[in-house]
Amino acid sequence: MNLNIFIGLFIAFLAIYLGAPDVRNDTAVYLQFNAFMLVALGTIGSTLVSTSFKDFRGLGGLLIAIFFKKRRFLEPTQAVKVMVDLSEQIQSVSRQALPDKVATYNNDFLSRAMDMVAAGLDKQFVLDTLYTDIDELRNRHSKKIITIRTMGSFAPMFGMAGTVIGVIQVLKNVTDIENIVSGMALALLTTLYGLIFTSIFFIPLANKFKSLSEEEILSRQIISQGIDMLMEKEISLKVEKYLTSFLESNQQDSVIKAK
């Protein structure tokens, strides 16, 4: 479970709850099914028009992964440590033994890389395959980030559309108090829902996924560079010094202290 996301959402809604006294006094007034459906379904519909169904369909699994699942990749610092350890072991074991050494990490990218090394494939082919994998991962993630941000751009637009519809409803019969109240509620709540969807869900989640994507890509780049050095049978000190250069200074210190 990604606890910081839940904490962030809790704080965001707490800010609304504490910052607007009327929300605490009469919460039900701010809940309207019609306004919610206008913004939610409108956002989904326009996003489907803007993107492929395949990209949109994958959002459900992506959001579940962001909220609840553990990361499926090695952290960059861990990737450095793994490659340094392998550079030490490869001096004393055969290449065929390498896949067994990384099986415990449960990392598909690292396992595929080790399988190719163990099979004795040409180094350039191995590296080309790994970097193609990284490029395709970047492209897939970029599409998903764009899709989430697209939803973030449509939500406030449908909020404004609801505002216009609500005003039209009010002007249609200005002598009916119930009609005026209903129309103004729709007008204002759709705008509120659109802003909440965008500022609390879509934009933060897109940024979160972008951050995770960049971290995974960095991890794979470290592994790829490590594979290059392993196949050249570079000494572990050289591997460590080079791979830690991919990390921030505080991360470099953590790798050194962990030795």
URTAMO-V836046 format. One record per backbone hydrogen bond with DSSP energy under -1.0 kcal/mol. CO is the residue of the C=O (numbers start at 0). NH is the residue of the N-H. E is the energy in kcal/mol with one decimal. If there is no record, write none. Layout:
CO;NH;E
CO;NH;E
//
This chain:
0;2;-1.4
1;5;-1.1
2;6;-2.4
3;7;-2.4
4;8;-2.6
5;9;-2.4
6;10;-2.5
7;11;-2.3
8;12;-2.5
9;13;-2.2
10;14;-2.3
11;15;-1.4
12;16;-2.5
13;17;-3.0
14;18;-2.2
15;19;-1.5
19;22;-1.5
20;24;-1.8
21;25;-2.7
25;28;-1.0
26;29;-1.7
27;30;-1.5
31;35;-2.0
32;36;-2.7
33;37;-2.2
34;38;-1.9
35;39;-3.0
36;40;-2.3
37;41;-1.3
38;42;-2.2
39;43;-2.3
40;44;-2.8
41;45;-2.3
42;46;-2.0
43;47;-2.2
44;48;-1.7
45;49;-1.7
46;50;-2.1
51;55;-2.1
52;56;-3.0
53;57;-1.4
55;58;-1.6
57;61;-1.9
58;62;-2.9
59;63;-2.1
60;64;-2.2
61;65;-2.5
62;66;-2.5
63;67;-3.0
66;1;-2.9
74;78;-2.8
75;79;-2.0
76;80;-2.0
77;81;-2.6
78;82;-2.3
79;83;-2.4
80;84;-2.5
81;85;-2.5
82;86;-2.0
83;87;-1.3
84;88;-2.2
85;89;-2.7
88;91;-1.8
88;92;-1.7
93;96;-1.3
94;97;-1.5
96;100;-1.0
97;101;-1.1
101;104;-1.5
102;105;-1.2
106;110;-2.5
107;111;-2.8
108;112;-2.1
109;113;-2.4
110;114;-2.3
111;115;-2.0
112;116;-2.1
113;117;-2.9
114;118;-1.7
115;120;-1.8
116;119;-1.4
121;125;-2.3
122;126;-2.6
123;127;-2.6
124;128;-2.4
125;129;-2.2
126;130;-2.6
127;131;-2.1
128;132;-2.0
129;133;-1.9
130;134;-2.4
131;135;-2.5
132;136;-2.1
133;137;-2.4
134;138;-2.1
135;139;-2.5
136;140;-2.6
137;141;-2.3
138;142;-1.9
139;143;-1.7
140;144;-2.5
141;145;-2.4
142;146;-2.1
143;147;-2.3
144;148;-2.4
145;149;-2.3
146;150;-1.9
147;151;-1.8
148;152;-1.4
149;153;-1.8
150;154;-2.1
153;157;-2.3
154;158;-1.6
155;159;-2.1
156;160;-2.2
157;161;-2.2
158;162;-1.5
159;163;-2.3
160;164;-2.5
161;165;-2.6
162;166;-2.3
163;167;-2.4
164;168;-2.3
165;169;-2.0
166;170;-2.7
167;171;-1.5
175;179;-2.1
176;180;-2.7
177;181;-2.3
178;182;-2.5
179;183;-2.6
180;184;-2.2
181;185;-2.1
182;186;-2.5
183;187;-2.6
184;188;-2.6
185;189;-1.8
187;191;-2.1
188;192;-3.0
189;193;-2.4
190;194;-2.1
191;195;-2.4
192;196;-3.0
193;197;-1.9
194;198;-3.0
195;199;-2.3
196;201;-2.7
197;202;-2.2
200;204;-2.5
201;205;-2.4
202;206;-2.4
203;207;-2.5
204;208;-2.6
205;209;-2.2
206;210;-2.2
207;211;-2.3
208;212;-2.7
209;213;-2.5
210;214;-1.9
211;215;-2.4
212;216;-2.6
213;217;-2.2
214;218;-2.2
215;219;-2.2
216;220;-2.3
217;221;-2.4
218;222;-2.2
219;223;-2.6
220;224;-2.5
221;225;-2.5
222;226;-2.6
223;227;-2.1
224;228;-1.9
225;229;-2.6
226;230;-2.5
228;233;-2.4
229;232;-1.5
234;238;-2.0
235;239;-2.8
236;240;-2.5
237;241;-2.1
238;242;-2.7
239;243;-2.4
242;245;-1.6
243;246;-1.5
247;251;-2.4
248;252;-2.0
249;253;-1.5
250;254;-1.7
251;255;-2.1
252;256;-2.7
253;257;-1.4
255;258;-1.0
//
